[in-house]
């Protein structure tokens, strides 16, 4: 059973990312502030849901949340700063898109950098939570938005580069993806600092 919040009575935003492991494409992240009385019996870590369930939940989250934001960090940026820093930056860019300033941030994972909103001098209080997407509603909601928006993005890239199977593998390192890389070489969307050769 997911918990509604860590600290009651304040605006708490959950953050999660999607796409740390792929060989190609941007990493996406989302930030979501849910109302205190939000409930949904299907809501769970996006990895535990079917694509159909995630697609059904996305408009509910977007409609019923106090505020939400989705952002990306490109493959080129990932190559420049590494995937960990890019994942944190994507979550902070998603926080930038919130129309309501959170008083506390919940981050899926165990790494974070202080987030200081533009015009502020103090970082917003934050807690990292390992398996947070299976613990807190707001992080689970963020995981669903990040995953579905990234999937949509990879489907658009698939139309541009159909040989890599991104409609199925979403850029992750599958045998078919490695085979296409060997045959066609990398695209501008591949992460050049990742090992693009089959291990």
N, C-alpha and C positions, 0 to 999 in steps of 0.2 A: 504493500500500500504506500503510495507516494505521499510525502509530507507536503502540506500546503506552503510552508515557509520555515525559515530558520529563526527569524525574529519577528514576532507578531507586532502589528500596529504601525508598521512603517512600509514605505515603498521599497520593495525588494525585487531586484532584477536578476533573472537567471540567464547565464550565458553558456553557449556550447558551440563547437565548431564541427564541420564535416569536411573530409577530404584531406586529412594529413598524410595518408598512405599512398595515394595515387601517384603514378608516374607523370600524369598530365593534368592540366587545368588548374584553376584557382582553388584556394582553400576558402570556404565560406563559413560565416559565423552568424549567429543570431542572438539578440538580447530580448527578453520578454518580461514584462511586469504584469502579473495576473492579479485580478481582484481577490481580496481575502476569502471570498465565499465561492471561488471558482471550483467546480468539480466536473469531472468527466471520467466515466468508468473505463473508457478505452485508453486514455492517456497513459503513456509509458515511454521508456527509453525508445527512441526511434528504431534502434537495431532490433528490438523485440516485436516490432510491428510489421505488417505487410505494407507494400507500397499503397495498396488501396486504403488501408487504415490511415496511413500518413496523409494521403491526399484528402481524405474525409475530415481529418482533424485540422488541417491547415487553415481553412476559412473560419472554423470555429475559434481557433486561437487568435487569428487576426481580428475577428469581430469582437470577441469578448475580453481581450486583454486590455489593460489600462493603456499600454503602449508597447510597440514592438519595432524592431529594426533588424535588417539583414544587410551584411556587407561582405566584401571579398578582398582577398589579397592575391594578386596575379602570380602566375608561374615565374615570371621575370623577377618580381619582388621576392618570391620565395628563394630563388637562386641567389639573390643579393644578401638576404638576411638569415637564412635557414628556416626550416619549417616550424620549429618551436616558436621563434620570434614572430613569424608570419601568422601563426594561429592566434597568438596573443593580440597582435595588431588587428586581426580581423574581428576579434571579439570587442576590442576597444572602438573600432570603427562602427560596429553595430550599436554599441552604447551611445555613440555620438548621434545616432539617428533617432533615439528615443525622444519623444516630445514631452516626457515627464522625467524629471531628474530623480534617479533612485537614491535612496539613503544607504542602501547596502547592496552588495553584489555577491551573487553565488556563481562560482566558476567551476565547470566540470573539469576535473583533473587535479594536478598537484603543483602547477607552476603559474605564476601571475606576476605582472609588473604593476606598480601603482598607477591607477587611472585617475588623472586630474582633468576634469572637463574644461573646455575652453572658457577662459574668463575666471576660472577658480584658482585658488592657490593651494587647496588641500585635496589630497586624494580621497576618493569615496571608500569607505570601509568595505573590505572584501574578504571572503573566505573561499578557499579552494576545497572542493569535495570530490574525492576519488569515487568514481561510479555515481556522480551526482545526478546524471540523467536517469538513473534508476532509484533516486532517493527523493528529489524535490520536483514538484510539479513545474515550476518555472524553468528549470534546466531541461526537463523532458520536453516542454513546449518549445524551447529554443532549439533543441536537437532536431525536432521535427521540421521546423522552419529552415534550419540550416541545410538539412539533408534534402528536402524537397526542392529548395531553390537551387542547390548545387546540381541535383539530378536534371532539372530543367535546363540549366546552363550546359551540362555535358551533352544533352540531346541536341542542343543548338550547334555545339561544336561538331557533333557527329555528322550533321548535315554538310558541314564544310569539309570534314575529313572522314569519309565513311569507311575507310579501310582498316581502322583500328578497333572497331567494335565498341565504341564508346556508348552506344545505345544500350549495350548489355553490361560491359565492365565498368562504365563510368570513369575510366582512366586508371583503374586499379591494375596491379601487376599480375595479369592472367597469362597463361601460356599463349593464348591467341594474340594478346597485346604485344608480348615479347616477339612473337613470330612476325607480326606486322612491322614492328620496329626494325627487325633484322632485314626485312624485305624492302621497306620504304624509307627507313631512316626517321629521325625525329621531326616533329612539326614545330612551329613556333610556340605551341601551347605545352610542349613537353618541358619538364623540369630538368634542366641540363646538369644540375648538381646531384641528381638522383642516378642510381645505377640503372641505365636503360638497357643493359645486356642481361640476358637470362642467366640467373645465378647457377 
